[in-house]
Amino acid sequence: MSDREQQPESAPSPSVTDAAEALAPPLQDGRDYPDESSSALPRDPPPFEPLFTLLTNVTTNATVHPRVQYLFSDDDTSVLSNAPPAGQRAVVVDLAPSADNARWAVSSTSSLTSDFAITGSRISGPSADGGDAPDSGASAATLRVEGVEREPVDPRSDGSPGGSAGTVAAGREDMVALSDDFRRRMDVLRSVVGEGEKRREASANQQMSLRETRGP
């Protein structure tokens, strides 16, 4: 052995270029990826313009242009607790931005009158031919609300035509009429239940949004 102790060879220190490559993120494949930090931020709602509103009573097949009062999130909502005047009906339509945040859509609709139930509501674009709306509302989106009023039970007469043949014929006609009326009422009931489910889902989504805003 030599009197000089042999030192082990040390590994070369990394260069500045190697350190930069280690810290740099992997290169993307040329495609545009969404920025997670920006996508998490709440987006501004779409611009709002007054809607041309039509309310249809399906029971009487009558359509009217009702008086509309807009309430925004920072407005006083105590007016909703007031009973509508006699002979009038009050309907509340909750609007929310659509999934793509490009327009406003109906979130839920409810009737504040016990003898009137909502069966459908939607916002459609401006009428192409202007047939459903006057000139003042032709350029605006249209809010359409449909509902039914409480129908009285149709009493059936106990009288019957003379003779057994007439009795059988009248009984068959009554059965057909009752069957048609039952199907019609079931269709109305399904529509009313569907609107109720929309209100329940909208309320649940609103509660979830409030919890996320407040945080843990």
N, CA, C and O of each residue as an XYZ file, in Angstrom:
864
protein
N       0.843     -1.191      0.000
C       0.000      0.000      0.000
C       0.874      1.234      0.000
O       1.970      1.287      0.557
N       0.295      2.235     -0.677
C       1.012      3.509     -0.664
C       0.697      4.243      0.602
O      -0.339      4.032      1.233
N       1.626      5.123      0.966
C       1.402      5.875      2.192
C       0.297      6.913      2.024
O      -0.078      7.567      2.996
N      -0.238      7.079      0.801
C      -1.383      7.992      0.592
C      -2.653      7.165      0.559
O      -2.806      6.255     -0.256
N      -3.570      7.506      1.476
C      -4.817      6.730      1.564
C      -5.681      7.037      0.351
O      -5.881      8.195     -0.015
N      -6.179      5.990     -0.253
C      -6.996      6.156     -1.457
C      -8.395      6.606     -1.058
O      -9.051      5.933     -0.263
N      -8.865      7.727     -1.593
C     -10.187      8.269     -1.302
C     -11.187      7.743     -2.326
O     -10.875      7.654     -3.514
N     -12.408      7.389     -1.860
C     -13.429      6.928     -2.834
C     -13.870      8.083     -3.711
O     -13.913      9.239     -3.289
N     -14.192      7.735     -4.936
C     -14.643      8.756     -5.887
C     -16.054      9.201     -5.519
O     -16.934      8.365     -5.312
N     -16.273     10.498     -5.435
C     -17.599     11.036     -5.107
C     -18.404     11.234     -6.380
O     -17.858     11.489     -7.453
N     -19.737     11.107     -6.229
C     -20.618     11.278     -7.389
C     -20.623     12.727     -7.814
O     -20.551     13.617     -6.967
N     -20.704     12.980     -9.084
C     -20.706     14.368     -9.560
C     -21.944     15.096     -9.061
O     -23.038     14.533     -9.026
N     -21.760     16.348     -8.678
C     -22.890     17.143     -8.191
C     -23.817     17.492     -9.351
O     -23.361     17.708    -10.474
N     -25.118     17.547     -9.075
C     -26.055     17.852    -10.170
C     -25.866     19.266    -10.659
O     -25.577     20.179     -9.885
N     -26.029     19.431    -11.930
C     -25.880     20.757    -12.523
C     -27.166     21.552    -12.337
O     -28.194     21.022    -11.917
N     -27.078     22.829    -12.660
C     -28.251     23.697    -12.566
C     -29.338     23.238    -13.526
O     -30.528     23.341    -13.227
N     -28.921     22.734    -14.676
C     -29.899     22.260    -15.655
C     -30.663     21.065    -15.122
O     -31.879     20.971    -15.289
N     -29.931     20.126    -14.462
C     -30.605     18.955    -13.903
C     -31.593     19.362    -12.820
O     -32.687     18.803    -12.738
N     -31.221     20.326    -11.991
C     -32.128     20.767    -10.932
C     -33.366     21.423    -11.516
O     -34.470     21.232    -11.007
N     -33.192     22.180    -12.562
C     -34.339     22.836    -13.187
C     -35.277     21.815    -13.798
O     -36.496     21.963    -13.720
N     -34.708     20.761    -14.418
C     -35.551     19.727    -15.003
C     -36.298     18.952    -13.933
O     -37.426     18.512    -14.153
N     -35.664     18.783    -12.760
C     -36.333     18.048    -11.697
C     -37.501     18.827    -11.121
O     -38.501     18.240    -10.708
N     -37.379     20.152    -11.091
C     -38.450     20.975    -10.532
C     -39.524     21.322    -11.543
O     -40.640     21.676    -11.164
N     -39.209     21.226    -12.806
C     -40.174     21.621    -13.828
C     -41.271     20.578    -13.939
O     -40.984     19.386    -13.828
N     -42.531     20.987    -14.157
C     -43.624     20.023    -14.333
C     -43.495     19.309    -15.659
O     -42.872     19.838    -16.580
N     -44.061     18.132    -15.783
C     -43.978     17.410    -17.053
C     -44.679     18.184    -18.157
O     -45.697     18.842    -17.945
N     -44.102     18.080    -19.327
C     -44.671     18.784    -20.466
C     -46.010     18.181    -20.829
O     -46.193     16.966    -20.754
N     -46.971     19.048    -21.233
C     -48.270     18.567    -21.665
C     -48.197     18.139    -23.113
O     -47.218     18.399    -23.813
N     -49.258     17.473    -23.546
C     -49.237     16.907    -24.887
C     -49.819     17.849    -25.929
O     -50.267     17.406    -26.987
N     -49.817     19.140    -25.638
C     -50.316     20.097    -26.609
C     -51.778     20.433    -26.459
O     -52.254     21.369    -27.103
N     -52.520     19.701    -25.628
C     -53.935     19.984    -25.427
C     -54.128     20.998    -24.310
O     -53.297     21.114    -23.409
N     -55.236     21.731    -24.380
C     -55.551     22.735    -23.367
C     -56.296     22.070    -22.226
O     -57.367     21.498    -22.426
N     -55.736     22.145    -21.042
C     -56.362     21.581    -19.852
C     -56.940     22.708    -19.008
O     -56.336     23.777    -18.917
N     -58.104     22.490    -18.384
C     -58.691     23.559    -17.562
C     -57.847     23.852    -16.339
O     -57.253     22.959    -15.733
N     -57.810     25.103    -15.999
C     -57.085     25.536    -14.813
C     -57.937     25.243    -13.590
O     -59.008     25.824    -13.415
N     -57.449     24.323    -12.731
C     -58.250     23.915    -11.588
C     -58.492     25.072    -10.638
O     -59.559     25.167    -10.031
N     -57.503     25.959    -10.502
C     -57.675     27.081     -9.578
C     -58.750     28.040    -10.060
O     -59.512     28.578     -9.257
N     -58.816     28.259    -11.393
C     -59.824     29.177    -11.914
C     -61.187     28.527    -12.000
O     -62.196     29.208    -11.819
N     -61.254     27.206    -12.276
C     -62.544     26.539    -12.378
C     -63.229     26.426    -11.036
O     -64.449     26.275    -10.982
N     -62.480     26.496     -9.950
C     -63.091     26.390     -8.630
C     -63.757     27.684     -8.208
O     -64.573     27.684     -7.287
N     -63.425     28.793     -8.866
C     -64.013     30.067     -8.499
C     -65.450     30.142     -8.992
O     -65.749     29.635    -10.073
N     -66.355     30.766     -8.223
C     -67.749     30.893     -8.671
C     -67.839     31.797     -9.891
O     -67.167     32.825     -9.973
N     -68.675     31.398    -10.827
C     -68.835     32.172    -12.040
C     -69.978     33.166    -11.880
O     -70.935     32.924    -11.144
N     -69.859     34.287    -12.583
C     -70.926     35.273    -12.549
C     -72.151     34.718    -13.275
O     -72.006     34.038    -14.290
N     -73.349     34.997    -12.770
C     -74.556     34.506    -13.447
C     -74.735     35.203    -14.785
O     -74.180     36.282    -14.991
N     -75.491     34.618    -15.693
C     -75.728     35.265    -16.984
C     -76.556     36.535    -16.795
O     -77.259     36.667    -15.793
N     -76.483     37.456    -17.731
C     -77.291     38.686    -17.611
C     -78.778     38.354    -17.612
O     -79.222     37.440    -18.307
N     -79.534     39.101    -16.829
C     -80.968     38.835    -16.702
C     -81.766     39.941    -17.370
O     -81.478     41.126    -17.203
N     -82.774     39.533    -18.129
C     -83.707     40.459    -18.749
C     -85.121     40.025    -18.389
O     -85.375     38.831    -18.226
N     -86.045     40.972    -18.262
C     -87.432     40.612    -17.932
C     -88.004     39.607    -18.927
O     -87.711     39.658    -20.122
N     -88.811     38.709    -18.421
C     -89.388     37.644    -19.228
C     -90.831     37.971    -19.588
O     -91.571     38.537    -18.784
N     -91.215     37.612    -20.793
C     -92.623     37.692    -21.173
C     -93.296     36.444    -20.616
O     -92.952     35.328    -21.005
N     -94.249     36.624    -19.714
C     -94.809     35.517    -18.941
C     -96.223     35.193    -19.393
O     -97.047     36.088    -19.588
N     -96.495     33.906    -19.557
C     -97.826     33.406    -19.903
C     -98.221     32.341    -18.896
O     -97.453     31.417    -18.628
N     -99.418     32.468    -18.337
C     -99.952     31.502    -17.380
C    -101.184     30.850    -17.989
O    -102.139     31.533    -18.361
N    -101.158     29.526    -18.088
C    -102.244     28.775    -18.713
C    -102.951     27.925    -17.678
O    -102.321     27.147    -16.961
N    -104.264     28.076    -17.604
C    -105.106     27.210    -16.786
C    -105.566     26.068    -17.679
O    -106.446     26.245    -18.521
N    -104.969     24.900    -17.493
C    -105.278     23.762    -18.354
C    -106.718     23.315    -18.167
O    -107.328     22.797    -19.103
N    -107.268     23.503    -16.988
C    -108.639     23.076    -16.726
C    -109.630     23.847    -17.585
O    -110.542     23.257    -18.164
N    -109.459     25.147    -17.668
C    -110.369     25.983    -18.455
C    -109.815     26.324    -19.833
O    -110.495     26.966    -20.633
N    -108.575     25.894    -20.116
C    -107.918     26.173    -21.391
C    -107.840     27.681    -21.653
O    -108.050     28.142    -22.775
N    -107.536     28.431    -20.602
C    -107.421     29.885    -20.713
C    -105.987     30.300    -20.413
O    -105.377     29.801    -19.467
N    -105.449     31.213    -21.221
C    -104.087     31.718    -21.053
C    -104.132     33.220    -20.811
O    -104.806     33.955    -21.533
N    -103.414     33.666    -19.800
C    -103.394     35.087    -19.451
C    -101.946     35.541    -19.316
O    -101.028     34.737    -19.149
N    -101.775     36.855    -19.393
C    -100.472     37.479    -19.137
C    -100.534     38.079    -17.738
O    -101.072     39.174    -17.576
N    -100.004     37.404    -16.724
C    -100.208     37.847    -15.342
C     -99.308     39.026    -14.976
O     -98.347     39.344    -15.678
N     -99.643     39.651    -13.876
C     -98.780     40.690    -13.317
C     -97.580     40.008    -12.664
O     -97.742     39.057    -11.900
N     -96.391     40.489    -12.962
C     -95.154     39.842    -12.518
C     -94.404     40.784    -11.585
O     -94.262     41.974    -11.869
N     -93.932     40.250    -10.487
C     -93.080     40.995     -9.553
C     -91.793     40.212     -9.351
O     -91.826     39.046     -8.956
N     -90.655     40.851     -9.621
C     -89.359     40.189     -9.510
C     -88.783     40.424     -8.117
O     -88.773     41.548     -7.615
N     -88.310     39.352     -7.510
C     -87.636     39.414     -6.218
C     -86.248     38.808     -6.373
O     -86.112     37.657     -6.789
N     -85.223     39.578     -6.041
C     -83.852     39.097     -6.129
C     -83.373     38.650     -4.752
O     -84.065     38.842     -3.752
N     -82.195     38.059     -4.711
C     -81.723     37.417     -3.481
C     -81.585     38.394     -2.322
O     -81.689     37.990     -1.164
N     -81.353     39.668     -2.610
C     -81.185     40.646     -1.535
C     -82.440     41.485     -1.300
O     -82.379     42.493     -0.597
N     -83.575     41.088     -1.874
C     -84.828     41.812     -1.684
C     -85.592     41.271     -0.483
O     -85.330     40.169     -0.001
N     -86.536     42.066     -0.016
C     -87.403     41.652      1.083
C     -88.446     40.671      0.551
O     -89.215     41.009     -0.349
N     -88.474     39.469      1.101
C     -89.388     38.424      0.627
C     -90.635     38.299      1.493
O     -91.365     37.314      1.383
N     -90.890     39.279      2.348
C     -92.073     39.190      3.207
C     -93.364     39.246      2.408
O     -94.417     38.832      2.893
N     -93.286     39.759      1.177
C     -94.487     39.817      0.353
C     -95.024     38.420      0.056
O     -96.215     38.253     -0.206
N     -94.147     37.419      0.098
C     -94.583     36.053     -0.192
C     -95.466     35.485      0.908
O     -96.211     34.534      0.675
N     -95.392     36.053      2.091
C     -96.208     35.553      3.198
C     -97.599     36.165      3.219
O     -98.445     35.747      4.009
N     -97.846     37.149      2.363
C     -99.166     37.774      2.308
C    -100.099     36.955      1.429
O     -99.709     36.501      0.354
N    -101.307     36.771      1.879
C    -102.291     36.022      1.103
C    -102.707     36.838     -0.117
O    -102.885     38.051     -0.007
N    -102.866     36.202     -1.275
C    -103.293     36.949     -2.463
C    -104.720     37.452     -2.292
O    -105.493     36.867     -1.533
N    -105.079     38.521     -2.983
C    -106.452     39.029     -2.901
C    -107.467     37.979     -3.343
O    -107.136     37.046     -4.075
N    -108.691     38.144     -2.892
C    -109.747     37.192     -3.243
C    -109.935     37.146     -4.756
O    -109.958     38.178     -5.427
N    -110.067     35.948     -5.270
C    -110.257     35.770     -6.699
C    -108.979     35.768     -7.499
O    -109.029     35.624     -8.720
N    -107.830     35.925     -6.860
C    -106.552     35.911     -7.555
C    -105.686     34.765     -7.049
O    -105.863     34.277     -5.933
N    -104.757     34.350     -7.884
C    -103.838     33.267     -7.542
C    -102.408     33.782     -7.610
O    -102.072     34.613     -8.455
N    -101.576     33.279     -6.712
C    -100.164     33.671     -6.667
C     -99.293     32.458     -6.966
O     -99.507     31.376     -6.420
N     -98.318     32.650     -7.833
C     -97.394     31.592     -8.240
C     -95.974     32.116     -8.061
O     -95.674     33.249     -8.436
N     -95.102     31.292     -7.488
C     -93.698     31.649     -7.282
C     -92.840     30.797     -8.211
O     -92.913     29.569     -8.180
N     -92.034     31.447     -9.030
C     -91.127     30.767     -9.960
C     -89.699     31.097     -9.547
O     -89.309     32.265     -9.521
N     -88.929     30.076     -9.226
C     -87.533     30.255     -8.824
C     -86.647     30.012    -10.038
O     -86.712     28.949    -10.655
N     -85.824     30.991    -10.378
C     -84.932     30.891    -11.531
C     -83.500     30.694    -11.067
O     -83.099     31.194    -10.016
N     -82.733     29.957    -11.867
C     -81.324     29.699    -11.575
C     -80.575     29.592    -12.899
O     -81.177     29.261    -13.920
N     -79.264     29.868    -12.899
C     -78.492     29.704    -14.134
C     -78.514     28.260    -14.615
O     -78.547     27.327    -13.812
N     -78.496     28.085    -15.921
C     -78.463     26.748    -16.496
C     -77.128     26.077    -16.210
O     -76.211     26.702    -15.675
N     -77.024     24.798    -16.569
C     -75.809     24.038    -16.268
C     -74.577     24.647    -16.932
O     -73.494     24.636    -16.348
N     -74.730     25.176    -18.142
C     -73.594     25.790    -18.832
C     -73.442     27.277    -18.515
O     -72.568     27.945    -19.067
N     -74.297     27.796    -17.620
C     -74.231     29.189    -17.171
C     -74.435     30.169    -18.323
O     -73.982     31.312    -18.260
N     -75.117     29.717    -19.375
C     -75.319     30.574    -20.536
C     -76.661     31.294    -20.511
O     -76.832     32.293    -21.209
N     -77.604     30.816    -19.731
C     -78.940     31.411    -19.708
C     -79.599     31.094    -18.373
O     -79.047     30.369    -17.545
N     -80.784     31.648    -18.184
C     -81.563     31.366    -16.989
C     -82.559     30.253    -17.276
O     -83.089     30.156    -18.382
N     -82.810     29.416    -16.279
C     -83.746     28.302    -16.415
C     -84.617     28.235    -15.163
O     -84.272     28.789    -14.120
N     -85.746     27.550    -15.286
C     -86.657     27.394    -14.153
C     -86.099     26.339    -13.210
O     -85.877     25.195    -13.605
N     -85.876     26.729    -11.970
C     -85.420     25.786    -10.954
C     -86.596     25.075    -10.295
O     -86.558     23.858    -10.112
N     -87.630     25.812     -9.939
C     -88.835     25.227     -9.348
C     -89.963     26.232     -9.460
O     -89.736     27.433     -9.601
N     -91.186     25.720     -9.396
C     -92.386     26.554     -9.454
C     -93.387     26.033     -8.440
O     -93.596     24.825     -8.336
N     -94.001     26.926     -7.699
C     -94.982     26.515     -6.695
C     -96.144     27.495     -6.691
O     -95.988     28.677     -6.998
N     -97.305     26.978     -6.337
C     -98.510     27.790     -6.235
C     -98.784     28.093     -4.774
O     -98.699     27.205     -3.926
N     -99.113     29.348     -4.475
C     -99.454     29.750     -3.117
C    -100.957     29.679     -2.868
O    -101.436     30.083     -1.808
N    -101.692     29.170     -3.839
C    -103.137     29.029     -3.719
C    -103.487     27.554     -3.666
O    -103.026     26.772     -4.497
N    -104.298     27.174     -2.693
C    -104.569     25.752     -2.460
C    -105.402     25.119     -3.564
O    -105.335     23.903     -3.747
N    -106.181     25.894     -4.305
C    -107.042     25.307     -5.331
C    -106.423     25.375     -6.722
O    -107.121     25.189     -7.719
N    -105.114     25.642     -6.798
C    -104.433     25.697     -8.089
C    -103.081     25.018     -7.953
O    -102.289     25.373     -7.080
N    -102.813     24.036     -8.817
C    -101.570     23.262     -8.760
C    -100.801     23.425    -10.061
O    -101.390     23.466    -11.141
N     -99.479     23.518     -9.949
C     -98.608     23.683    -11.114
C     -98.354     22.325    -11.760
O     -98.055     21.347    -11.075
N     -98.477     22.276    -13.083
C     -98.198     21.046    -13.828
C     -96.987     21.171    -14.747
O     -96.496     20.156    -15.241
N     -96.498     22.364    -14.988
C     -95.332     22.520    -15.854
C     -94.890     23.969    -15.931
O     -95.697     24.887    -15.783
N     -93.597     24.163    -16.164
C     -93.046     25.513    -16.311
C     -91.734     25.415    -17.063
O     -90.960     24.480    -16.859
N     -91.486     26.381    -17.932
C     -90.260     26.362    -18.724
C     -90.030     27.753    -19.309
O     -90.943     28.575    -19.391
N     -88.792     27.989    -19.711
C     -88.424     29.220    -20.401
C     -88.026     28.850    -21.820
O     -87.145     28.017    -22.027
N     -88.670     29.464    -22.784
C     -88.361     29.218    -24.187
C     -87.833     30.493    -24.815
O     -88.028     31.591    -24.294
N     -87.159     30.328    -25.948
C     -86.590     31.473    -26.628
C     -87.659     32.321    -27.279
O     -88.840     31.975    -27.239
N     -87.252     33.444    -27.886
C     -88.220     34.310    -28.562
C     -88.972     33.554    -29.640
O     -88.397     32.723    -30.343
N     -90.257     33.844    -29.768
C     -91.087     33.178    -30.766
C     -90.660     33.596    -32.162
O     -90.470     34.778    -32.449
N     -90.514     32.592    -33.025
C     -90.051     32.879    -34.377
C     -91.105     33.631    -35.182
O     -90.781     34.536    -35.951
N     -92.388     33.244    -34.998
C     -93.437     33.883    -35.765
C     -94.194     34.937    -34.980
O     -95.016     35.667    -35.534
N     -93.903     35.016    -33.650
C     -94.586     36.011    -32.835
C     -96.042     35.717    -32.622
O     -96.792     36.604    -32.215
N     -96.479     34.474    -32.888
C     -97.893     34.148    -32.770
C     -98.359     34.021    -31.347
O     -99.531     34.273    -31.070
N     -97.481     33.634    -30.418
C     -97.888     33.416    -29.038
C     -97.764     34.660    -28.184
O     -98.297     34.700    -27.076
N     -97.080     35.667    -28.668
C     -96.831     36.844    -27.843
C     -97.024     38.097    -28.673
O     -96.775     38.079    -29.878
N     -97.460     39.180    -28.058
C     -97.566     40.443    -28.783
C     -96.200     41.000    -29.121
O     -95.170     40.440    -28.746
N     -96.211     42.132    -29.849
C     -94.947     42.716    -30.298
C     -94.047     43.106    -29.141
O     -92.823     43.072    -29.271
N     -94.641     43.479    -28.000
C     -93.829     43.919    -26.872
C     -93.003     42.800    -26.283
O     -91.969     43.055    -25.666
N     -93.440     41.556    -26.462
C     -92.695     40.452    -25.889
C     -92.056     39.555    -26.916
O     -91.509     38.508    -26.570
N     -92.116     39.951    -28.205
C     -91.605     39.075    -29.249
C     -90.100     38.918    -29.177
O     -89.568     37.885    -29.581
N     -89.389     39.947    -28.659
C     -87.935     39.889    -28.627
C     -87.404     39.353    -27.309
O     -86.188     39.253    -27.146
N     -88.264     39.004    -26.364
C     -87.834     38.530    -25.054
C     -88.110     37.045    -24.927
O     -88.976     36.494    -25.608
N     -87.357     36.407    -24.043
C     -87.630     35.006    -23.744
C     -88.985     34.903    -23.044
O     -89.422     35.833    -22.366
N     -89.637     33.759    -23.221
C     -90.990     33.574    -22.704
C     -90.992     32.551    -21.582
O     -90.496     31.436    -21.741
N     -91.549     32.939    -20.457
C     -91.762     32.027    -19.335
C     -93.188     31.500    -19.427
O     -94.145     32.272    -19.371
N     -93.327     30.198    -19.568
C     -94.641     29.565    -19.675
C     -94.891     28.725    -18.423
O     -94.095     27.856    -18.066
N     -96.003     29.006    -17.775
C     -96.404     28.278    -16.573
C     -97.786     27.688    -16.821
O     -98.693     28.382    -17.278
N     -97.939     26.402    -16.516
C     -99.219     25.719    -16.685
C     -99.664     25.136    -15.355
O     -98.845     24.695    -14.549
N    -100.964     25.140    -15.141
C    -101.505     24.599    -13.899
C    -102.945     24.173    -14.067
O    -103.569     24.430    -15.096
N    -103.461     23.525    -13.055
C    -104.851     23.059    -13.053
C    -105.520     23.542    -11.775
O    -104.879     23.688    -10.734
N    -106.807     23.786    -11.874
C    -107.569     24.152    -10.697
C    -108.363     22.949    -10.203
O    -108.542     21.965    -10.920
N    -108.824     23.045     -8.994
C    -109.563     21.931     -8.402
C    -110.885     21.751     -9.145
O    -111.674     22.686     -9.285
N    -111.104     20.522     -9.617
C    -112.314     20.227    -10.367
C    -113.365     19.608     -9.454
O    -113.045     18.728     -8.654
N    -114.605     20.053     -9.562
C    -115.659     19.400     -8.778
C    -115.944     18.006     -9.308
O    -115.782     17.732    -10.497
N    -116.363     17.147     -8.425
C    -116.718     15.788     -8.825
C    -117.970     15.840     -9.678
O    -118.959     16.478     -9.318
N    -117.913     15.156    -10.820
C    -119.046     15.154    -11.741
C    -120.092     14.165    -11.241
O    -119.867     12.958    -11.322
N    -121.224     14.631    -10.729
C    -122.238     13.687    -10.243
C    -122.899     12.961    -11.400
O    -123.245     13.559    -12.419
N    -123.063     11.681    -11.225
C    -123.717     10.859    -12.235
C    -125.184     10.678    -11.866
O    -125.523     10.404    -10.714
N    -126.031     10.834    -12.850
C    -127.462     10.693    -12.601
C    -127.790      9.242    -12.323
O    -127.265      8.337    -12.970
N    -128.665      9.031    -11.352
C    -129.085      7.676    -11.032
C    -130.142      7.157    -11.991
O    -130.407      5.956    -12.032
N    -130.745      8.047    -12.760
C    -131.781      7.612    -13.687
C    -131.187      6.846    -14.850
O    -130.040      7.091    -15.226
N    -131.919      5.953    -15.411
C    -131.455      5.150    -16.535
C    -132.576      5.012    -17.528
O    -133.747      5.054    -17.151
N    -132.240      4.846    -18.804
C    -133.287      4.685    -19.817
C    -134.088      3.420    -19.563
O    -133.596      2.472    -18.952
N    -135.308      3.414    -20.030
C    -136.166      2.250    -19.830
C    -135.696      1.062    -20.636
O    -135.156      1.223    -21.730
N    -135.897     -0.143    -20.099
C    -135.507     -1.356    -20.808
C    -134.109     -1.784    -20.450
O    -133.253     -0.951    -20.152
N    -133.870     -3.089    -20.478
C    -132.562     -3.626    -20.106
C    -131.493     -3.272    -21.123
O    -130.346     -3.029    -20.746
N    -131.843     -3.238    -22.415
C    -130.853     -2.920    -23.450
C    -130.338     -1.498    -23.270
O    -129.139     -1.245    -23.389
N    -131.247     -0.572    -22.984
C    -130.821      0.806    -22.764
C    -129.967      0.942    -21.529
O    -129.038      1.750    -21.508
N    -130.259      0.170    -20.494
C    -129.468      0.227    -19.270
C    -128.045     -0.248    -19.512
O    -127.097      0.367    -19.023
N    -127.882     -1.344    -20.269
C    -126.547     -1.870    -20.564
C    -125.749     -0.884    -21.400
O    -124.566     -0.668    -21.135
N    -126.380     -0.275    -22.412
C    -125.672      0.680    -23.269
C    -125.235      1.899    -22.475
O    -124.115      2.384    -22.636
N    -126.124      2.396    -21.615
C    -125.762      3.561    -20.808
C    -124.641      3.221    -19.838
O    -123.762      4.047    -19.589
N    -124.665      2.008    -19.287
C    -123.606      1.597    -18.368
C    -122.258      1.528    -19.050
O    -121.248      1.912    -18.461
N    -122.222      1.044    -20.285
C    -120.958      0.975    -21.017
C    -120.423      2.372    -21.314
O    -119.224      2.620    -21.192
N    -121.310      3.281    -21.704
C    -120.874      4.648    -21.978
C    -120.317      5.302    -20.719
O    -119.316      6.017    -20.771
N    -120.973      5.051    -19.586
C    -120.474      5.611    -18.334
C    -119.100      5.049    -17.987
O    -118.237      5.784    -17.507
N    -118.888      3.767    -18.222
C    -117.597      3.158    -17.915
C    -116.488      3.745    -18.784
O    -115.388      4.006    -18.299
N    -116.779      3.952    -20.073
C    -115.780      4.544    -20.966
C    -115.452      5.973    -20.536
O    -114.287      6.370    -20.512
N    -116.489      6.741    -20.197
C    -116.261      8.120    -19.768
C    -115.478      8.168    -18.464
O    -114.579      8.994    -18.309
N    -115.813      7.292    -17.530
C    -115.095      7.253    -16.260
C    -113.640      6.847    -16.459
O    -112.746      7.386    -15.808
N    -113.404      5.891    -17.366
C    -112.035      5.446    -17.631
C    -111.200      6.564    -18.258
O    -110.047      6.773    -17.880
N    -111.791      7.282    -19.217
C    -111.072      8.398    -19.839
C    -110.778      9.497    -18.821
O    -109.683     10.060    -18.807
N    -111.750      9.797    -17.977
C    -111.552     10.833    -16.968
C    -110.491     10.417    -15.952
O    -109.713     11.248    -15.482
N    -110.466      9.128    -15.616
C    -109.462      8.638    -14.672
C    -108.061      8.775    -15.253
O    -107.145      9.216    -14.559
N    -107.884      8.401    -16.519
C    -106.565      8.522    -17.152
C    -106.131      9.983    -17.231
O    -104.966     10.304    -16.996
N    -107.065     10.859    -17.559
C    -106.725     12.282    -17.643
C    -106.290     12.821    -16.285
O    -105.310     13.559    -16.188
N    -107.020     12.451    -15.246
C    -106.675     12.937    -13.916
C    -105.341     12.353    -13.438
O    -104.591     13.026    -12.731
N    -105.045     11.125    -13.813
C    -103.764     10.531    -13.442
C    -102.611     11.243    -14.143
O    -101.553     11.440    -13.546
N    -102.805     11.630    -15.400
C    -101.773     12.395    -16.103
C    -101.521     13.734    -15.410
O    -100.376     14.159    -15.257
N    -102.601     14.390    -14.995
C    -102.458     15.659    -14.277
C    -101.735     15.444    -12.956
O    -100.868     16.232    -12.580
N    -102.096     14.371    -12.251
C    -101.460     14.092    -10.961
C     -99.969     13.827    -11.125
O     -99.167     14.281    -10.310
N     -99.591     13.096    -12.172
C     -98.168     12.841    -12.409
C     -97.422     14.147    -12.678
O     -96.288     14.321    -12.230
N     -98.055     15.061    -13.408
C     -97.407     16.348    -13.672
C     -97.232     17.152    -12.391
O     -96.191     17.776    -12.183
N     -98.250     17.139    -11.531
C     -98.162     17.871    -10.266
C     -97.071     17.278     -9.379
O     -96.294     18.012     -8.768
N     -97.014     15.938     -9.311
C     -95.983     15.279     -8.505
C     -94.593     15.579     -9.067
O     -93.648     15.786     -8.305
N     -94.465     15.604    -10.395
C     -93.177     15.924    -11.004
C     -92.697     17.321    -10.645
O     -91.512     17.522    -10.382
N     -93.612     18.289    -10.632
C     -93.234     19.643    -10.220
C     -92.835     19.673     -8.750
O     -91.924     20.407     -8.367
N     -93.516     18.875     -7.922
C     -93.134     18.801     -6.514
C     -91.746     18.221     -6.323
O     -91.001     18.672     -5.453
N     -91.386     17.221     -7.129
C     -90.041     16.647     -7.055
C     -88.990     17.667     -7.480
O     -87.899     17.705     -6.912
N     -89.308     18.487     -8.467
C     -88.378     19.538     -8.880
C     -88.155     20.546     -7.758
O     -87.034     21.009     -7.549
N     -89.225     20.887     -7.034
C     -89.069     21.814     -5.911
C     -88.221     21.196     -4.807
O     -87.388     21.874     -4.205
N     -88.435     19.902     -4.540
C     -87.659     19.235     -3.496
C     -86.179     19.184     -3.879
O     -85.314     19.441     -3.042
N     -85.889     18.858     -5.128
C     -84.496     18.790     -5.582
C     -83.843     20.167     -5.560
O     -82.681     20.296     -5.175
N     -84.584     21.198     -5.972
C     -84.029     22.554     -5.953
C     -83.734     23.003     -4.530
O     -82.719     23.654     -4.282
N     -84.613     22.661     -3.593
C     -84.377     23.027     -2.195
C     -83.151     22.309     -1.639
O     -82.361     22.907     -0.909
N     -82.988     21.022     -1.982
C     -81.821     20.280     -1.509
C     -80.528     20.856     -2.080
O     -79.531     20.967     -1.367
N     -80.539     21.222     -3.357
C     -79.343     21.814     -3.963
C     -79.012     23.164     -3.339
O     -77.842     23.505     -3.168
N     -80.044     23.931     -3.001
C     -79.804     25.223     -2.362
C     -79.198     25.053     -0.978
O     -78.289     25.794     -0.603
N     -79.696     24.081     -0.215
C     -79.136     23.835      1.109
C     -77.681     23.375      1.015
O     -76.847     23.784      1.823
N     -77.378     22.531      0.036
C     -76.008     22.065     -0.149
C     -75.089     23.219     -0.534
O     -73.954     23.298     -0.063
N     -75.578     24.111     -1.388
C     -74.769     25.260     -1.785
C     -74.493     26.177     -0.597
O     -73.398     26.726     -0.479
N     -75.481     26.344      0.283
C     -75.272     27.176      1.467
C     -74.233     26.564      2.398
O     -73.406     27.277      2.966
N     -74.277     25.235      2.557
C     -73.290     24.574      3.422
C     -71.888     24.706      2.847
O     -70.934     24.916      3.596
N     -71.745     24.587      1.528
C     -70.428     24.726      0.913
C     -69.912     26.154      1.041
O     -68.709     26.370      1.189
N     -70.818     27.133      0.985
C     -70.396     28.528      1.109
C     -69.935     28.850      2.520
O     -68.942     29.553      2.707
N     -70.650     28.339      3.514
C     -70.292     28.609      4.902
C     -69.052     27.850      5.329
O     -68.318     28.305      6.206
N     -68.806     26.689      4.715
C     -67.640     25.897      5.080
C     -67.887     25.078      6.319
O     -68.962     25.165      6.913
N     -66.892     24.262      6.735
C     -67.050     23.398      7.908
C     -67.104     24.197      9.200
O     -67.234     23.618     10.278
